[in-house]
Amino acid sequence: MAAEDRTRTVRTLLDAVRADGRTALTAPEGKVIADAYGIPVPGEELARDVEEAVAYAARFGGPVVMKIVSPDILHKTDAGGVVVGVEGAADVRAAFHRIVAAARAYDAAARVEGVQIQELLPQGREVIVGAVTDPAFGKVVAFGLGGVLVEVFKDVTFRLAPVDADEALSMLDSIRSAEILRGVRGQAGVDRCALAEQIRRVSQLVADFPEIAEVDLNPVIATASGAVAADIRVILSDSPAKERRRYTRAEILTSMRRLMRPGSVAVIGASDAPGKIGNSVMRNLVDGGFAGDIHPVNPRADDILGRKAYKSVTDVPGEVDVAVFAIPARFVAAALEEVGRKRIPNAVLIPSGFAETGEHALQDEIVAIAERYGVRLLGPNIYGYYSTWQDLCATFCTPYDVKGGVALTSQSGGIGMAVLGFARTTKTGVSAIVGLGNKADLDEDDLLTWFGEDPHTDCIAMHLEDLKDGRAFVEAARATVPRKPVVVLKAGRTAAGARAAGSHTGALAGDDAVYDDILRQAGVIRAPGLKDMLEYARGLPVLPAPAGDNVVIITGAGGSGVLLSDAVTDNGLSLMEIPPDLDAAFRKFIPPFGAAGNPVDITGGEPPSTYEATIRLGLEDPRVHALVLGYWHTVVTPPMVFAELTARVVREFRERGVDKPVVASLAGDVEVEEACRYLYERGVVAYPYTTEMPVAVLGAKYRWARAAGLLGGGS
């Protein structure tokens, strides 16, 4: 069917369903959509009485499936409205009456239009193809194992809709049971192209018609010769989605540049009184050494911290780049009007008392004011922000001034302070720390767009509870990841699947399941916890990108070697199969009771020279792409001796142009802590008392390298 005819057919049908006051389509209506989009379905007819049922069943000439057709019964199986494998006139009559009676018992008021008579499909793999409207990402297409146990196994993967043919094919390999589709135990594999085409067509359907909230093809019977949807369910949304105001990349960069590199800042609610937020913000700006103009605004003061105070922000002379609000929520709207009239492009809203406390109308009011004047809002309900390269500390929290390449953001104030403490303790230099709070306007995609271009930022780490516009975030991530790693800690995993859904796909598409797949597709590194996010952000800029997949473990303790091997596997890395010549070279330095292979176990009693010789071998051989070192504290090779020789050898090879990622796990007494700090400062990611964390950081580096296209295999 031509695209224009297809669209007209479906539009006419959906309008009729809406006019009937319904959101769920019947099976025959679903078939109209399937036919329009070229989605193969079995032969079927709608029998309005018993005799029609008998006649239609005879026409198919074999066993049939009989299903209740009612616009008021969404889940036919639950209502006892499905009978499979019916054959012969007598059985068809009996099944017809049984189905109708069951439907009446299930819902006496339900309208029954008849019984669908459908040819019984041959046996094959049962899969599900569907689509759902995700709150963050919009239209999302799903694929997984299907049938009656689909919500038990939950083996499903998601992509943003629409997808092209290649992306649809990739979905077949993204489920845990992918091998089943290729054929196992002598059984033929499925027609992958036919199945991928089903996915593509469903994704195009929901992209073409945004009012379609959910689609289920379940089960799709996939065989070696095709894929046919045995059942199709389509549900419309109750109301149109609210459109978010979108800004162009140029607009985002223009406003963010003035926010992160301001020449002047006004503090609305500035105060001389210690203990007040307005005083803390002023002190941090002044004491932090911000070189731009700082303008306190307070109608009851003439001078604050030695600076002239203004009754209103409109009285401040010249241009102002940022207005920081330190006043109660009820006064924000009026002050924001003045900020708008002053043509200040950015408002940083520290106050709480908006949507997070149920005051949605108040938050909507300030958003409307900001949009009217073109002011971008950061917050409300935030701790403020730090832009270290500008010596800017616009916050009421503790100051931080260690400059570096990591940009950190958080939706929560408490998490923001954990970020601050970690950065200080580990001496992690940051380019910015930004609070997002309620995200009334500015959110992660705005910040990611900026940090992707910021020359001071090498790595971005973000804590988030949700995304307002998942598609905008994915777009920004895809533009950033080829140049810089993006690490995300997504909170709220346990809430997955909590919302009510009208289809199997909707039930499967819990927040976390969709986030996990789509963030991975965007090349984002997802951290399992706060500590992991911070360690990834700290370590990724330190490690060079690997040139290949071959990881070699060199350890002084067999037990550590086993645990390090487990960690390598857990993080999706590949232990190198040591070739004979390299194995022989390692054996020259290993005592008879040690073990070559991978891990290379040099044993704990060896002198520093053995550590140095084996590390040199790993760095010299171009077939080795990354080293994992396991150190065991002994008097023969003390911790700092190990740290100094390792750092020296790594530096020597880097000076020769051989720059491989090297991580280390140090087990021993407290001296290993100082040794780890020494190594980290010299480009070796090292941790005491853990075999998991150094390998996890290496694994994160590998995931970024794949997403950035530096290694094969995709993200």
SVG drawing of the C-alpha trace seen along z (x, -y; Angstrom):
<svg xmlns="http://www.w3.org/2000/svg" viewBox="-26 -52 91 84">
<polyline fill="none" stroke="black" stroke-width="0.4" points="0.0,0.0 1.3,-3.4 2.4,-5.6 -0.4,-8.2 -3.1,-5.5 -1.7,-3.7 -1.8,-6.9 -5.3,-7.8 -6.6,-4.3 -5.2,-4.3 -6.2,-7.9 -9.8,-7.1 -9.9,-4.1 -8.3,-5.9 -10.7,-8.8 -13.7,-6.4 -12.4,-4.7 -12.0,-8.0 -15.5,-9.0 -16.8,-5.8 -15.2,-7.0 -12.7,-4.1 -8.9,-3.9 -8.6,-0.1 -9.0,1.2 -10.7,4.6 -8.8,7.4 -10.5,6.8 -9.5,3.1 -6.0,4.2 -5.9,6.3 -6.8,3.2 -3.7,1.5 -1.5,4.6 -2.6,4.8 -2.0,1.1 1.6,1.4 2.3,4.7 2.5,6.6 1.8,10.3 -1.2,11.7 -3.0,15.1 -6.2,15.3 -9.2,14.4 -12.9,13.5 -15.4,12.0 -18.2,14.4 -21.3,12.7 -23.2,15.9 -22.6,19.6 -23.3,20.5 -20.9,17.9 -18.3,19.3 -18.8,22.8 -18.7,21.6 -15.5,19.6 -13.7,22.4 -14.6,24.8 -13.2,22.3 -9.8,22.4 -9.8,26.2 -8.0,27.0 -7.7,26.2 -8.6,22.6 -8.2,20.2 -11.4,18.5 -11.3,15.2 -13.9,13.0 -14.3,9.6 -15.4,6.9 -14.3,3.2 -14.8,3.5 -12.6,6.6 -8.9,5.8 -7.4,8.9 -9.2,11.7 -7.4,14.6 -8.2,13.4 -11.9,13.3 -11.8,16.9 -12.3,15.6 -9.7,17.6 -9.8,21.2 -7.0,22.7 -7.0,25.7 -10.8,26.0 -11.7,28.3 -15.0,29.6 -18.5,28.0 -19.6,29.4 -16.5,28.2 -16.7,24.8 -20.3,24.4 -19.4,25.5 -16.4,23.2 -18.5,20.2 -21.1,20.6 -18.4,21.1 -16.5,18.0 -19.5,15.8 -20.8,17.1 -17.3,16.6 -17.2,13.0 -20.7,12.3 -19.6,13.7 -16.4,11.7 -18.2,8.4 -22.0,8.5 -22.1,5.0 -19.4,5.7 -20.4,5.2 -19.8,8.4 -19.4,8.0 -18.8,11.6 -16.0,14.2 -12.8,14.0 -12.1,17.1 -8.4,17.3 -6.3,19.9 -3.9,21.7 -0.3,20.9 2.4,23.6 4.7,24.0 7.6,21.7 9.4,19.4 7.0,17.2 8.4,13.6 6.9,10.2 7.2,7.1 5.7,4.0 5.9,0.3 5.1,-1.9 5.2,-5.6 7.8,-6.2 7.6,-9.3 11.2,-10.2 12.0,-8.9 8.6,-9.0 7.9,-6.3 10.0,-3.2 9.9,0.1 10.4,3.4 11.4,7.0 11.8,10.1 10.7,13.6 6.9,13.7 3.8,15.9 2.1,16.3 5.3,16.2 6.6,12.9 6.1,11.0 7.8,13.9 11.0,14.1 11.1,10.4 13.8,11.1 13.2,7.9 15.1,5.0 14.2,1.5 15.1,-1.2 13.9,-4.7 11.3,-4.6 11.5,-4.6 14.4,-2.2 16.0,-1.4 16.6,2.2 20.1,2.5 19.0,1.3 16.0,3.7 18.4,6.6 20.6,5.6 17.6,6.0 17.5,9.7 21.0,10.1 20.4,7.9 18.2,10.3 19.6,13.0 18.0,15.7 19.4,14.5 21.0,17.9 17.6,19.6 16.6,17.4 19.7,18.7 18.7,22.3 19.7,24.8 19.7,28.6 19.2,29.2 16.3,26.8 16.3,24.2 16.8,20.6 14.2,18.0 13.9,15.7 15.8,12.8 15.1,10.4 11.3,11.0 11.4,10.6 13.4,7.4 11.0,6.0 8.1,6.6 10.0,4.5 10.8,1.7 7.2,1.5 5.8,1.3 8.3,-1.4 7.2,-3.4 3.6,-3.0 3.9,-4.6 6.2,-7.3 3.6,-8.1 0.7,-8.2 1.8,-9.7 -1.7,-9.1 -1.0,-5.4 0.2,-4.8 0.9,-1.0 1.2,1.7 1.5,5.5 2.2,8.2 2.1,11.1 2.9,13.7 4.7,13.3 5.3,16.8 8.8,16.8 9.9,19.6 12.6,20.2 10.4,18.9 8.8,15.8 7.2,14.1 3.4,13.7 1.7,11.8 -0.9,14.1 -2.4,11.3 -2.3,7.5 -3.3,5.1 -3.4,1.3 -4.2,-1.2 -4.6,-4.9 -3.5,-7.6 -6.1,-9.3 -4.7,-12.8 -2.1,-14.3 1.4,-14.6 2.5,-18.0 5.2,-19.4 8.3,-20.6 9.8,-23.8 12.9,-22.9 16.0,-25.1 18.5,-24.8 22.1,-23.7 23.3,-27.3 20.7,-28.7 21.8,-26.3 25.5,-27.0 24.9,-30.8 23.0,-30.8 25.2,-28.1 28.4,-30.1 27.1,-33.1 26.0,-30.8 29.3,-28.9 31.6,-31.8 29.8,-34.9 31.3,-38.3 28.9,-39.5 26.6,-37.9 23.7,-39.4 22.7,-37.9 19.0,-38.5 18.5,-38.2 22.2,-38.9 22.7,-39.4 25.3,-40.6 23.8,-38.3 25.8,-35.1 23.8,-31.9 21.5,-33.2 21.8,-31.6 22.2,-35.0 25.2,-35.6 26.8,-32.3 26.4,-32.8 28.0,-36.2 30.9,-35.0 31.6,-32.1 31.6,-34.4 33.8,-36.9 36.2,-34.6 36.4,-32.2 38.1,-34.9 35.5,-35.4 37.1,-38.0 33.8,-39.3 31.4,-41.9 29.3,-40.8 26.2,-42.8 24.2,-42.2 20.5,-42.9 18.6,-43.7 16.0,-46.5 16.9,-47.0 20.7,-47.3 23.1,-49.9 26.3,-47.8 26.9,-44.1 30.4,-42.7 31.9,-45.9 29.9,-46.0 27.2,-48.4 23.8,-46.9 20.8,-47.6 17.1,-47.8 16.2,-45.9 18.2,-44.0 16.9,-46.5 19.0,-49.1 22.3,-47.2 24.4,-49.0 25.5,-47.3 24.9,-43.7 24.4,-40.9 24.9,-37.3 23.5,-35.4 21.0,-36.2 21.4,-33.9 18.1,-33.8 18.5,-33.4 14.9,-34.5 11.8,-32.5 9.8,-30.8 6.8,-33.1 8.9,-36.1 10.7,-34.5 8.0,-35.2 8.1,-39.0 11.9,-39.1 12.1,-36.9 9.9,-39.5 12.6,-42.1 15.3,-39.7 13.4,-39.3 13.0,-43.1 16.8,-43.5 17.4,-40.9 19.5,-38.7 19.8,-35.3 20.2,-33.0 18.5,-32.6 19.9,-30.2 17.0,-29.3 18.3,-28.0 15.0,-28.3 12.9,-25.2 9.1,-25.2 8.1,-24.5 7.0,-21.3 8.9,-19.2 6.5,-20.3 3.4,-20.1 3.5,-23.7 3.2,-22.9 1.3,-26.1 4.0,-28.2 6.6,-26.4 4.5,-26.6 4.2,-30.4 8.0,-30.9 8.5,-28.7 5.9,-30.8 7.6,-34.1 11.1,-32.7 9.8,-31.6 8.2,-35.0 11.5,-36.8 13.8,-34.2 15.5,-33.5 16.9,-30.0 16.3,-28.6 18.7,-26.4 16.6,-24.8 14.7,-25.5 15.5,-23.6 19.3,-23.4 22.6,-24.0 23.8,-26.2 26.8,-25.5 30.6,-25.7 32.5,-26.7 36.0,-26.2 38.0,-27.6 36.1,-30.9 36.8,-30.7 33.0,-30.8 31.3,-29.3 27.7,-30.3 26.4,-28.1 25.6,-28.2 27.6,-25.0 31.3,-24.6 33.7,-26.1 35.7,-24.0 38.5,-25.2 40.5,-22.2 40.5,-22.7 40.4,-19.7 38.6,-18.0 35.6,-16.3 32.2,-17.9 29.7,-16.5 26.0,-17.2 23.4,-16.0 19.6,-16.2 19.9,-15.9 21.6,-18.3 22.7,-15.5 24.3,-13.7 25.9,-17.0 27.6,-17.3 28.8,-13.7 30.3,-14.6 32.0,-17.6 33.5,-15.5 34.7,-12.8 36.4,-15.3 38.1,-16.9 39.2,-13.7 40.6,-12.1 41.9,-15.4 39.8,-15.0 40.0,-18.2 36.7,-19.3 35.6,-21.8 32.1,-22.2 29.7,-20.9 26.1,-21.7 22.8,-21.1 19.7,-20.6 17.0,-20.1 13.5,-20.2 14.7,-20.9 12.0,-23.4 14.0,-24.3 17.7,-23.6 18.4,-19.9 21.0,-17.2 20.8,-17.6 21.6,-21.4 24.5,-20.7 25.8,-17.8 25.6,-20.0 27.8,-22.6 30.3,-20.2 30.7,-18.4 32.1,-21.6 33.9,-22.9 37.7,-22.7 38.1,-22.4 36.0,-19.2 37.3,-15.7 34.6,-13.6 31.0,-14.2 29.3,-12.3 25.6,-12.8 23.4,-11.7 19.7,-11.7 16.4,-10.5 14.6,-11.0 15.0,-12.7 12.5,-15.4 13.4,-14.9 15.2,-11.5 15.5,-12.1 17.2,-15.4 19.6,-13.7 20.3,-10.9 21.0,-13.4 23.4,-15.3 25.1,-12.1 25.6,-10.8 27.3,-14.1 29.5,-14.1 30.5,-10.4 32.8,-10.2 35.0,-12.8 34.4,-12.4 33.0,-9.7 29.6,-10.3 28.8,-8.5 25.3,-8.3 24.0,-7.1 20.2,-6.6 18.4,-6.4 15.1,-4.6 15.8,-1.2 13.4,0.5 10.4,-1.5 10.5,0.3 7.2,1.7 5.2,0.0 2.8,-1.8 -0.3,-0.3 -0.2,0.8 -2.7,2.0 -0.4,4.3 2.4,6.8 4.9,4.3 3.6,1.6 4.1,3.9 7.6,4.8 8.6,1.2 9.4,0.2 11.5,-2.9 14.7,-1.1 14.4,1.4 14.0,-1.3 16.7,-3.6 19.2,-0.7 18.9,0.2 18.6,-3.3 21.4,-4.8 23.6,-1.9 22.7,-2.6 23.6,-6.3 27.1,-5.2 26.5,-6.3 28.4,-4.4 25.8,-3.5 27.2,-3.3 25.6,-0.8 26.1,-3.1 27.2,-6.5 30.8,-5.3 31.1,-3.7 30.0,-6.9 32.5,-8.9 35.4,-6.4 34.6,-6.1 34.6,-9.9 37.9,-10.1 39.6,-7.2 38.4,-7.5 40.4,-10.7 43.5,-9.1 43.5,-5.9 44.5,-6.0 42.1,-4.4 42.9,-0.7 43.9,0.3 42.4,3.8 40.7,6.4 43.6,8.4 43.8,8.0 46.6,9.6 46.7,10.0 50.1,10.1 49.8,10.9 51.9,11.7 49.1,13.6 47.1,16.5 44.0,15.7 44.0,12.1 44.5,13.5 41.3,15.6 39.3,12.6 40.8,10.3 39.9,12.9 36.3,12.9 36.2,9.2 37.5,9.1 34.7,11.5 32.0,9.6 33.0,6.4 32.7,7.8 36.5,7.8 38.6,10.5 41.5,12.4 44.1,12.8 45.1,16.3 48.8,16.0 50.6,17.2 53.5,19.7 56.3,17.2 55.0,14.7 54.2,17.6 57.9,18.7 59.1,15.1 57.0,14.8 58.2,18.2 61.8,16.9 60.8,14.7 58.4,17.0 59.6,19.5 58.8,23.2 55.9,23.0 54.4,20.0 52.1,20.2 52.2,18.8 49.1,18.5 46.7,15.7 46.8,14.6 50.5,14.6 51.2,15.6 54.8,14.5 54.1,15.4 54.4,13.2 58.0,13.8 59.6,12.4 61.8,9.3 61.0,6.0 62.9,7.0 60.4,9.8 57.5,7.3 59.4,4.9 60.4,7.5 56.9,9.0 55.3,5.5 57.8,4.6 56.9,7.7 53.3,6.8 53.9,3.3 56.4,4.2 54.3,6.8 51.9,5.1 49.5,8.0 48.8,7.0 46.3,4.1 45.8,3.6 47.4,4.7 45.8,5.6 48.3,5.8 47.7,7.6 50.1,6.8 50.6,8.6 52.3,6.7 55.6,8.4 58.9,7.3 60.7,8.4 58.8,5.9 57.3,3.2 54.2,1.2 56.1,-2.0 58.8,0.0 56.2,1.6 54.4,-1.7 57.6,-3.5 58.9,-0.8 55.4,-0.5 55.0,-4.2 58.6,-4.5 58.1,-1.7 54.7,-3.0 56.2,-6.5 59.2,-5.2 56.9,-3.4 54.6,-6.4 57.6,-8.5 58.3,-6.0 54.8,-6.3 53.4,-3.0 50.5,-4.2 48.3,-1.3 45.8,-1.3 47.2,0.1 45.2,0.7 46.3,2.2 44.8,3.9 47.0,3.7 46.5,6.0 48.3,5.5 48.7,3.3 47.9,-0.4 51.0,-1.3 49.2,-0.2 47.0,-3.2 49.9,-5.6 51.2,-3.4 47.8,-3.6 47.7,-7.4 51.2,-7.6 50.2,-5.4 47.0,-7.2 48.8,-10.5 51.1,-9.0 48.5,-7.5 48.0,-4.1 44.4,-3.6 45.1,-1.8 43.0,-0.8 43.7,0.8 41.7,3.7 39.6,4.4 40.0,6.4 36.7,5.3 37.0,1.5 40.2,1.2 38.8,3.7 35.4,1.9 37.1,-1.4 39.0,0.4 35.7,1.9 34.1,-1.5 37.0,-2.8 36.5,0.1 32.8,-0.6 33.5,-4.2 36.1,-3.2 33.6,-1.0 30.9,-3.6 33.3,-6.2 34.2,-3.9 37.8,-3.4 37.2,0.4 35.0,2.8 31.9,4.4 29.7,1.4 28.5,0.1"/>
</svg>
